[in-house]
Amino acid sequence: MSYLVPSAYEIPGELDRSTPVSVHIQLRELLRSYVVEHSKPGRQLPSERDMAQRFGVARMTLRQAVEALVEEELLERVVGVGTFVARAKLDLTLKLTSYSEEMARRGLRPAARTLAFEQIPATARLARELQIEEGQAVIRLRRLLLADDLPMSVDENFIPAWRVPGILDAGPPASLYNVLGERYGLIIEWGEDTIEANAATPSIARLLHVDIGAPVLRTERHAFVSRSTVDYSVSFYRADRYKLRVPLQRPGVRPRRMY
């Protein structure tokens, strides 16, 4: 976010005190037009004091108008810093697609920064998750995933090394699932995800550009070919950039729309 605070006099429009429409509603709509037509996501709003002085209203009235737009998720507050134009949250709809495919579908430019791409021995936990023996070789791929140059998530994948011989020789894959399918014939057929709310650790916070302790969505995925786990992954998503969308269907009822 940019912390350069603009002047309230950049906000166009005036209040009409002869109309029966309440002042805080007029303010809300003036701010809405300013945000939609003249601002970009991540831009800071003028201070409440500056805006209250600009429109000649009490700060409580100004705060009421701002709070209405915060509730609509058009604005967002950062405690101790100010109020900003909110960035649109992406639906975290769970699908067995690669990150690059999903971002391209949304019209965003995907990118990845490789943090680790190596072979390691399976810990007791990895052995359990991947259904292999402890100490068996595992390929570890850890990446920071970006969209339009903004950090979105930290992903860590673990794959039994015997399934992907030579994968380290070619360097980090741009699309892991594409490499698994095209080079190794491992077409991911189904998976299971577990999602929970976490607080960002210092290392995750640094990578995602959020405060330590900020909320993140933690997803564990087991991806299968037939009955075998081919990929076990742990991802941390910025909670201010994602919202979870889960299509529901009543058992035995034919769906009327495709998700």
Secondary structure, 3 states (H helix, E strand, C coil): CCCCCCCHHHCCCCCCCCCCCCHHHHHHHHHHHHHHHHCCCCCECCCHHHHHHHHCCCHHHHHHHHHHHHHCCCEEEECCCEEEECCCCEEEECCCCCHHHHHHHCCCCEEEEEEEEEEEECCHHHHHHHCCCCCCEEEEEEEEEEECCEEEEEEEEEEEHHHCCCHHHHCCCCCHHHHHHHHHCCCCCEEEEEEEEEECCHHHHHHHCCCCCCEEEEEEEEEEECCEEEEEEEEEEECCCEEEECCCCCCCCCCCCCC
